[in-house]
Amino acid sequence: MRWSGQAIGAESASALPGLGTMRGLVRSVQTPEFAGITFHEVLAKSALNQVPGSSTALPFAWTINPYRGCSHACVFCFARQTHTYLDLDAGRDFDAEIVVKVNVADILAKELARPSWQHAPVALGTNTDPYQRAEGRYRLMPGIIAALAASGTPFSILTKGTLLRRDIPLLQAAAERVPVELAMTIDVLDPALRDSLEPGAPTTEARLATVTAIRDAGLPCSVFVMPVLPYLTDSIDHLDGLFAAIAATGADSVAYSALHLKPGAREWFFTWLAREHPDLLAKYGQLYPMRQVYPPKEYRGWLARRVRPLLRKHGLERPPRIDPTTGSPMPRAIGRTRARGSAGDRMLANELPASAAAGLQPTLF
């Protein structure tokens, strides 16, 4: 391990641009377990992000992002451009320079305790994955889950991370208090293609097994087949096989959408395409001409006509409850009864974050 620059207030050459002497704290951590990745530990000023919404039931939505950047390294990730706000690039830096909001659960608990908080649903996983590999070390999600449940706030989680299985008992306890919705993104069956597109993400088999574990625990779980990649994963054989595997997990429903390429993601994806599938460059150029984020409506209509019969075939035609403001699953009540002082209550209480006055916990590496 390399511990240089770990002292509070120290100037670190590996700290984020402009944050070398952050008034709160910045620590940049590297460890052989995560070769090639630097984790920048920061003290966040806020945990809840307000997102303008179009729902008549909710004038706005809220999200939480405990991490910025993502070691899943998905070449098409729409969030890549957000890394440029930190003077980092949307390509390699997004995969290898990960910002960790080490105090996020503590700050969240304080924000949820404000009299002005209206207990609107909160979504996790709308930007970068809360269960990426670093979560196994930093363990931010248990405190977030406990704070949301204790405050009576519904929430949803969208992830590719199988680390969610660690928190299933806690999520069961939370679901006894508030509506909870879980969703797993599973988009590619072919192992070689998946490893090329999502080199840092868990395998498809591991994600399918996680959906099964969630459903066996009595929790709801949808699957997001997102994105469907033209000429790569939109064949009938691929979609049929993928939907069959998803149906076998007991998933509640499937949501799907074609690849969209925002700035940042577009450049990185086309670089990958030129390297791995140069024969498709011209076709993708026609589907995604410069400054066009989505494929033409003709392609989207064609994909819908292909997908819908396959969803019916596998009993997955039930539409998931999607929040139009975040694109994430809407929380729903599980319908359990809970005795006050139950084991679930005690579990949640044990995970509630300590007061911020207690100070920042040492790095977990």
Buried (B, 14 or more C-beta within 10 A) or exposed (E): EEEEBBEEEBEBEBBBEEBBEBEEBBBBBBBEEBEEBBBBBBBBEEBBBEEEBEBEEBEEBBBBBBBBBBBBBBBBBBBBBBBBEBEBBBBEBBBBBBBBBBBBBBBBBBBBEEEEBEEBBBBBBBBBBBBBBBBEBBBBBBBBBBBBBBBEBBBBBBBBBBBBBBBBEBBBBBBBBBBBBBBBBBBBBBEEBBEBBBEBBBBBEBBBBBBBBBBEBEBBBBBBBBBBBBEBBBEEEBBBBBBBBBBEBEBBBBBBBBBBBBEBBBBBBBEBBEEEBEEBEEEBEEBBEEEEEBBBEEBBEBBEEBBEEBBEEBEBBEEBBBBEBBBBBBBBEBEEEEEEEBEBBEBBEEBBBEEBEEEBEEBBB
